[in-house]
């Protein structure tokens, strides 16, 4: 009972645990990869507008998986993100659009207009 109440206030505990594991794994990356993933994470947190914690954690874990595999393969950071890191992160983010709050607002707008348009003569 108390756990459900706490989750209602703070969010799902499982996702918090997954996020802490993500942070620990990202700290284990070599310095240049860690710096790059931290920069990408910062961008995603500020401009990604992900309001669904499950989607956010999944997105960050997928990004980390990509970086860990690149470390294992010896792929340099520039080859991962390309010449335009913003284009890379925006393309990456597009795969997780279902968690963005703006999509909820777009649907709310469409539904509101549909409801009033349907009642017009």
N, C-alpha and C positions, 0 to 999 in steps of 0.2 A: 504494500500500500504506500509506504513512504517513498519507495523508489519511483513509483509512478508519479507521485506528486513532485518529486525532485526533477524528474525528466520533463514534466509539464513546464516547470519554471526554467530549467537550464538547457533543455534539449536532450536528445537521446544519449545515454551514457555509452552505448556501444560505439557510436560515432566519435565521441570524445576519445575513447580508447584507441580507435583506429587512427585518429588524427595524431595522437601522441606517438604511436608506432611509426607513422609516416615521418614525423619530425625526427625521430631517432634514426630511422633509415637514411634520411636525407643528410643528417650530420655525419654519417659514415662515408659519404661520397668524397672523392678527392676534392681539394680546395676549389679548383676551377669549375668543376661540375656543380659543386655545392653553391658557389656564388651565382652561377647561372640559374639553377633551379630556384634559389631564393628570390632572384629578380623576377623570374617568371611567376612565381607564387604571389609575390607582392602585386604584380600587375593584375593577375587573375582575381585577387581579393578585392582590389580597388575598382576594377573596371568590368569584372566578370558578372557582377550582380547576381550571383547564385544565391538564392534564398533557401534552397533545399539542402540541408546538411548532408544527406545521404549522397546527393549528386556531387556536392563539393568534395567530400572525402574520396569518392570514386574517381573524380577527375584528377585530384592531386596524386592519388596512388598510381593512376595510369601514367601520369607524367613522370613520376619517380621510377616506375618500371622501365619506361623508355630510357631514362638517364642511366639506370643501373645496367641495363643491357648494353648501352653505348659504352660505358666504362669497361665492361667485360670484353666487348669487341674492339676496344681501342679507337672508337669513333670520336674525333674531336668535337668540341662543343659547337663550333661554327658549322660543321656538317650536319649537326642535329637541327639547329634553328635556322640555318641558311643565312643569306646576306641580310635579310630583313627580319629581325626577331619579333617585331610587332605583327607582321604578317603571319609568322609561324604561330604565335600565341593566339591571335584572333581566329585562325583556322582551327587550331586545337580546341579553343573554346566553343566554336560552332558545333562541335560534336556533343556538347552538354547543354544545349539550349533549353531542354525541358526543365532545367532547374532554375532558369533565370526569372527573376520577379517580373521583368518587363513583359514576358509572355503571358503571365497571369493578368497583367493590366491590359494588354492588347485584347485578350479574350473577354475581359470584363467590359471593355469599350464596345466590342463587336456585339456582345449579348445585349447591352443596353440599347444600342441603336436598332438592333433587330427587334427588340421587344416594342419599342415605340413605333417603328416603321410598320410593324404588323398591325397596329391598331389605327393607322391612318387610312382615310378613305381613298 
